[in-house]
Amino acid sequence: MIALKEARETLYWLKLIRDSELVKPSRLSGLVTESNEIVSILTSIVRSTKSKR
């Protein structure tokens, strides 16, 4: 659960940096995509773990 929280926070900050135009959006698009994928994977792991309990 800690990993999921950290992944979501990372995604939040990447989107904030992108939206504030501190860095070109094209430079962050890959990182945002990967972060979304990591959040999805971790969410799936947490859900399946909870359902097994």
Buried (B, 14 or more C-beta within 10 A) or exposed (E): EEEBEEBBEBBEEBBEBBEEEEEEEEEBEEBBEEBBEBBEEBEEEEEEEEEEE
